[in-house]
Amino acid sequence: MGILKGCKATPGLEWTPEFFTADQAFVITEVAEIIIPKTDTPGAKEAGVPSFIEQMIFKAYKESDREKFMTAFDEFITTSGFLKLNGEKQKAYVLEAHQKAIEEKPEQRPFIMMMKELTMLGFFTSKPGATEVLRYEAVPGYYNGCMPLSEVGKTWAT
C-alpha cells in the first residue's frame, strides 16, 4: 500500500489524441478549459476545442509554425511543472503567464497567446460556441421581398 500511496492517476481525456502524447493532450485540454471554462454555457472541453487545436497544429499549420508552437509548448510544460500542479495552481499559472505575455513584445508569441487564439477560434467556430454563446441566425435566413421599409430598418453593411 505504501508504494501506491504516491501514485496519482491522470484524469482521462474526453478525446483521443492522434499526434500529442497523453501528457501533452492533458495540458492542451486543461489550458483550453482554463481559457474558456464551463459555466452556464459550454466550456472548451465540451466544444471539442482540444481536438480542434491538435488538428490545426498538425494538419493546418506550416511546419515552421508547428515547430514554433511545439517549442513554446514544451518550454511551457517544462518551466511550469504544469502536470504536477493541482487545478487551482494550474489556473493561477496560466493567468500569470497570460499577464506576462500581454506585457511582452507581440512578435515573441509565447505559448499562452497562441493557445488563447486557437482556443477562441476553436470554441467560437464550434456548434456550442456559435449557437449557445453567440447569437446565431441561419444565413441567408428567411426572405420576404415585400416588406415596408419601416419594419426592415437600416440596410446591412455586409
TORRO-747571 format. One record per residue: chain; y negated, z, x of N, C-alpha, C in turn; residue number from 1; residue in one letter. Coordinates in pm, whole numbers. Each point is the difference from the previous one (the first is absolute). Example, Ala and Ser with C-alpha at 12.3 -4.5 7.8 and 13.67 -1.06 7.14 Angstrom:
2
(atom A; (569; 780; 1319); (-119; 0; -89); (-120; 0; 90); 1; A)
(atom A; (-105; -72; -35); (-119; 6; 82); (-109; 73; -77); 2; S)
END
This chain:
158
(atom A; (119; 0; 83); (-119; 0; -83); (-125; 0; 87); 1; M)
(atom A; (4; 62; 117); (-116; 7; 88); (-43; -136; 52); 2; G)
(atom A; (95; -90; 22); (-32; -134; 49); (-78; -78; -105); 3; I)
(atom A; (43; 10; -123); (-63; -77; -108); (-133; 58; -46); 4; L)
(atom A; (-27; 122; 38); (-123; 64; -43); (-124; -77; 44); 5; K)
(atom A; (5; -60; 118); (-115; -75; 51); (-7; -143; -49); 6; G)
(atom A; (105; -45; -68); (2; -139; -49); (-83; -11; -127); 7; C)
(atom A; (-67; -111; -12); (-81; -24; -118); (22; -145; -42); 8; K)
(atom A; (40; -19; -123); (25; -135; -49); (-132; -71; -26); 9; A)
(atom A; (-7; -125; 41); (-117; -81; -31); (14; -47; -144); 10; T)
(atom A; (-104; 17; -81); (8; -44; -138); (34; -149; -8); 11; P)
(atom A; (80; -38; -99); (41; -139; -14); (-115; -91; -39); 12; G)
(atom A; (13; -125; 39); (-101; -100; -36); (37; -61; -134); 13; L)
(atom A; (-100; -44; -72); (22; -66; -128); (9; -151; 18); 14; E)
(atom A; (1; -46; 124); (12; -142; 31); (84; -14; 127); 15; W)
(atom A; (55; -118; 21); (84; -24; 116); (-76; -85; 100); 16; T)
(atom A; (-35; 58; 115); (-73; -78; 100); (86; -111; 60); 17; P)
(atom A; (-62; -113; 20); (68; -116; 59); (-25; -6; 150); 18; E)
(atom A; (-119; 41; 43); (-39; -11; 141); (-32; 135; 63); 19; F)
(atom A; (-62; 91; -75); (-35; 130; 54); (124; 86; 18); 20; F)
(atom A; (-5; 93; 96); (104; 101; 12); (-19; 99; -115); 21; T)
(atom A; (96; 88; -21); (-12; 100; -107); (-122; 89; 22); 22; A)
(atom A; (-23; 42; 124); (-117; 85; 29); (-131; -75; -22); 23; D)
(atom A; (-6; -125; 43); (-122; -80; -21); (-25; -19; -149); 24; Q)
(atom A; (106; -29; -74); (-13; -20; -145); (-49; 128; -68); 25; A)
(atom A; (51; 113; 46); (-43; 129; -55); (-150; 21; 24); 26; F)
(atom A; (-46; -27; 121); (-142; 19; 33); (-87; -95; -83); 27; V)
(atom A; (39; -127; -9); (-75; -98; -81); (-9; 49; -144); 28; I)
(atom A; (112; 47; -54); (5; 47; -139); (-92; 119; -21); 29; T)
(atom A; (8; 98; 88); (-80; 122; -16); (-149; -27; 19); 30; E)
(atom A; (-36; -80; 99); (-142; -30; 23); (-56; -79; -119); 31; V)
(atom A; (75; -96; -51); (-46; -77; -116); (-21; 92; -120); 32; A)
(atom A; (91; 94; -20); (-12; 93; -114); (-116; 97; 20); 33; E)
(atom A; (-33; 34; 123); (-117; 85; 27); (-128; -78; -32); 34; I)
(atom A; (0; -129; 33); (-118; -84; -26); (-20; -19; -150); 35; I)
(atom A; (107; -32; -73); (-8; -14; -146); (111; 86; -61); 36; I)
(atom A; (-31; 128; -27); (102; 90; -55); (21; -20; -149); 37; P)
(atom A; (116; 43; -46); (27; -3; -143); (-81; 111; -66); 38; K)
(atom A; (-71; -35; -104); (-75; 97; -81); (42; -28; -143); 39; T)
(atom A; (-95; -16; -90); (36; -43; -134); (26; -151; -2); 40; D)
(atom A; (-25; -64; 113); (32; -142; 19); (104; -10; 112); 41; T)
(atom A; (69; -112; 11); (102; -15; 104); (-61; 9; 140); 42; P)
(atom A; (83; 45; 94); (-41; 4; 140); (56; -120; 75); 43; G)
(atom A; (-23; -2; 130); (45; -111; 84); (151; -17; -1); 44; A)
(atom A; (74; 110; 3); (147; -9; -2); (48; -70; -126); 45; K)
(atom A; (-50; 48; -113); (42; -53; -130); (-35; -148; -16); 46; E)
(atom A; (-106; -43; 64); (-44; -139; -9); (73; -91; 99); 47; A)
(atom A; (87; 57; 84); (75; -82; 96); (-79; -39; 123); 48; G)
(atom A; (-105; 74; 30); (-88; -34; 112); (70; 2; 136); 49; V)
(atom A; (86; 100; 30); (64; -1; 133); (79; -127; 29); 50; P)
(atom A; (74; -48; -97); (75; -125; 17); (-95; -118; 18); 51; S)
(atom A; (-109; -1; -76); (-102; -104; 14); (-56; -2; 142); 52; F)
(atom A; (-29; 118; 54); (-56; 9; 135); (98; -57; 101); 53; I)
(atom A; (127; 35; -14); (101; -53; 93); (5; -153; -7); 54; E)
(atom A; (-1; -53; -120); (4; -146; -16); (-124; -66; 60); 55; Q)
(atom A; (-115; 60; -19); (-123; -56; 58); (7; 1; 152); 56; M)
(atom A; (41; 111; 58); (4; 13; 146); (98; -98; 61); 57; I)
(atom A; (119; -11; -57); (106; -78; 64); (14; -143; -50); 58; F)
(atom A; (-58; -31; -115); (15; -137; -51); (-131; -75; -15); 59; K)
(atom A; (-112; 70; -5); (-128; -68; -20); (-91; 6; 122); 60; A)
(atom A; (4; 110; 73); (-87; 15; 117); (40; -95; 112); 61; Y)
(atom A; (-99; -47; 73); (27; -74; 124); (62; 99; 98); 62; K)
(atom A; (72; -51; 98); (67; 87; 96); (-98; 92; 72); 63; E)
(atom A; (-117; -53; 36); (-99; 83; 71); (-50; 115; -88); 64; S)
(atom A; (-19; -27; -130); (-44; 104; -92); (111; 103; -24); 65; D)
(atom A; (123; -49; -9); (114; 89; -18); (14; 94; 121); 66; R)
(atom A; (-15; -56; 120); (8; 82; 122); (-112; 104; 4); 67; E)
(atom A; (-119; -40; -42); (-114; 93; -3); (29; 115; -97); 68; K)
(atom A; (52; -35; -118); (33; 102; -99); (108; 93; 52); 69; F)
(atom A; (108; -57; 53); (113; 81; 45); (-37; 89; 119); 70; M)
(atom A; (-85; -49; 89); (-46; 82; 112); (-80; 120; -52); 71; T)
(atom A; (-92; -27; -93); (-81; 108; -58); (88; 95; -81); 72; A)
(atom A; (100; -54; -69); (93; 80; -81); (81; 94; 90); 73; F)
(atom A; (56; -54; 107); (78; 82; 93); (-86; 111; 62); 74; D)
(atom A; (-124; -35; 33); (-93; 99; 57); (-29; 110; -102); 75; E)
(atom A; (-18; -39; -126); (-25; 97; -108); (117; 97; -12); 76; F)
(atom A; (121; -53; -3); (119; 85; -14); (12; 95; 119); 77; I)
(atom A; (-21; -53; 120); (15; 80; 122); (-105; 109; 10); 78; T)
(atom A; (-127; -36; -20); (-108; 98; 19); (-9; 101; -114); 79; T)
(atom A; (40; -39; -120); (-13; 90; -114); (117; 96; -14); 80; S)
(atom A; (117; -38; 49); (119; 79; -27); (27; 2; -149); 81; G)
(atom A; (-39; -108; -70); (2; -9; -146); (134; 40; -61); 82; F)
(atom A; (109; -40; 65); (132; 26; -55); (34; 149; -2); 83; L)
(atom A; (-67; 78; 83); (28; 144; 8); (-96; 82; -86); 84; K)
(atom A; (-102; -63; -55); (-99; 72; -81); (47; 13; -144); 85; L)
(atom A; (-43; 108; -67); (30; 11; -143); (-102; -82; -79); 86; N)
(atom A; (18; -10; -130); (-84; -84; -84); (-149; 25; 10); 87; G)
(atom A; (-41; 127; -3); (-143; 33; 7); (-59; -35; 137); 88; E)
(atom A; (77; 25; 106); (-49; -31; 134); (-4; -151; 22); 89; K)
(atom A; (95; -73; -61); (-4; -146; 7); (-127; -51; -65); 90; Q)
(atom A; (-30; 52; -117); (-120; -43; -73); (-126; 32; 80); 91; K)
(atom A; (-6; 120; 55); (-117; 40; 80); (-15; -90; 122); 92; A)
(atom A; (110; -35; 64); (-7; -85; 119); (-50; -140; -38); 93; Y)
(atom A; (52; -55; -109); (-43; -134; -44); (-148; 0; -35); 94; V)
(atom A; (-46; 101; -71); (-142; 8; -36); (-89; 14; 123); 95; L)
(atom A; (45; 80; 97); (-76; 16; 125); (-2; -131; 78); 96; E)
(atom A; (114; -68; 8); (7; -129; 70); (-89; -103; -67); 97; A)
(atom A; (-7; 4; -133); (-85; -92; -74); (-147; 25; 31); 98; H)
(atom A; (-39; 126; 2); (-139; 34; 31); (-38; -46; 140); 99; Q)
(atom A; (89; 22; 96); (-25; -45; 137); (-10; -152; 5); 100; K)
(atom A; (86; -69; -75); (1; -147; 0); (-131; -56; -55); 101; A)
(atom A; (-57; 66; -99); (-127; -44; -57); (-111; 7; 105); 102; I)
(atom A; (7; 101; 84); (-104; 22; 101); (16; -91; 121); 103; E)
(atom A; (117; -62; 17); (25; -87; 116); (-51; -141; -25); 104; E)
(atom A; (4; -81; 104); (-40; -140; -11); (104; -74; -85); 105; K)
(atom A; (-46; -84; -94); (93; -70; -88); (100; -89; 73); 106; P)
(atom A; (-38; -55; 114); (92; -91; 70); (119; 74; 61); 107; E)
(atom A; (-6; 132; 9); (113; 76; 53); (115; 6; -100); 108; Q)
(atom A; (-29; -13; -127); (99; -10; -107); (119; 94; 15); 109; R)
(atom A; (-23; 128; -8); (111; 93; 12); (100; -16; -114); 110; P)
(atom A; (119; 50; 23); (110; -10; -97); (-42; 43; -139); 111; F)
(atom A; (-70; 111; -11); (-31; 55; -131); (-85; -95; -83); 112; I)
(atom A; (-91; -74; 64); (-82; -96; -75); (82; -121; -43); 113; M)
(atom A; (90; -45; 86); (88; -111; -39); (89; 43; -116); 114; M)
(atom A; (50; 124; 6); (84; 51; -108); (-78; 12; -130); 115; M)
(atom A; (-123; 44; 10); (-83; 14; -121); (-20; -136; -66); 116; K)
(atom A; (-32; -101; 80); (-19; -134; -55); (127; -54; -64); 117; E)
(atom A; (112; 14; 70); (127; -49; -53); (42; 76; -125); 118; L)
(atom A; (-23; 131; -1); (36; 82; -115); (-82; -41; -122); 119; T)
(atom A; (-129; -17; 19); (-85; -38; -113); (34; -141; -50); 120; M)
(atom A; (22; -92; 93); (38; -136; -40); (131; 2; -78); 121; L)
(atom A; (99; 69; 54); (130; 7; -67); (-8; 68; -134); 122; G)
(atom A; (-78; 107; -9); (-9; 75; -124); (-72; -77; -110); 123; F)
(atom A; (-118; -52; 33); (-79; -64; -104); (48; -140; -38); 124; F)
(atom A; (94; -55; 75); (63; -126; -40); (137; 23; -62); 125; T)
(atom A; (42; 126; -9); (127; 32; -66); (-24; 11; -151); 126; S)
(atom A; (107; -10; -77); (-14; 12; -145); (-57; 136; -41); 127; K)
(atom A; (52; 113; 53); (-59; 128; -40); (-148; 13; 39); 128; P)
(atom A; (-35; -45; 119); (-139; 9; 45); (-93; -87; -82); 129; G)
(atom A; (46; -121; -30); (-84; -95; -73); (-10; 31; -149); 130; A)
(atom A; (105; 57; -58); (-1; 20; -145); (-26; 143; -44); 131; T)
(atom A; (36; 98; 84); (-17; 140; -40); (-122; 66; 63); 132; E)
(atom A; (-50; -56; 109); (-116; 59; 68); (-124; -86; -23); 133; V)
(atom A; (12; -129; 24); (-111; -91; -22); (1; -48; -144); 134; L)
(atom A; (-113; -54; -45); (-7; -62; -132); (65; -137; 10); 135; R)
(atom A; (92; -27; -89); (74; -125; 8); (-13; -77; -130); 136; Y)
(atom A; (-39; -125; 13); (1; -92; -113); (62; -129; 50); 137; E)
(atom A; (97; -48; -73); (67; -123; 42); (-100; -115; 4); 138; A)
(atom A; (12; -80; 102); (-88; -115; 16); (85; -124; -23); 139; V)
(atom A; (-39; -97; -76); (-133; -19; -55); (-26; 76; -128); 140; P)
(atom A; (100; 61; -58); (-25; 79; -120); (-16; -88; -123); 141; G)
(atom A; (-51; 58; -104); (-18; -69; -127); (-124; -88; 5); 142; Y)
(atom A; (10; -118; -57); (-114; -91; -3); (-41; -23; -145); 143; Y)
(atom A; (-126; 25; -28); (-56; -29; -130); (-122; -88; 25); 144; N)
(atom A; (10; -126; -36); (-104; -97; 30); (-119; 5; -93); 145; G)
(atom A; (7; 80; -105); (-109; 2; -96); (-39; 144; -31); 146; C)
(atom A; (-83; 57; 87); (-46; 138; -18); (-151; 3; 9); 147; M)
(atom A; (-64; 86; -78); (-145; 13; 13); (-34; 58; 138); 148; P)
(atom A; (-106; -50; 61); (-42; 45; 132); (-27; 150; 2); 149; L)
(atom A; (-46; 55; -111); (-30; 144; -6); (126; 85; 20); 150; S)
(atom A; (117; -53; -34); (126; 73; 19); (55; -18; 141); 151; E)
(atom A; (-33; -111; 63); (56; -32; 131); (-71; 76; 112); 152; V)
(atom A; (-130; 8; -6); (-76; 65; 107); (-28; -98; 112); 153; G)
(atom A; (-20; 52; 120); (-35; -83; 114); (117; -87; 44); 154; K)
(atom A; (-35; -106; 71); (100; -88; 57); (60; 66; 123); 155; T)
(atom A; (127; -25; 26); (65; 54; 119); (-51; -72; 123); 156; W)
(atom A; (-16; 73; 108); (-48; -58; 125); (111; -71; 75); 157; A)
(atom A; (124; 33; -31); (112; -61; 73); (78; -95; -87); 158; T)
END
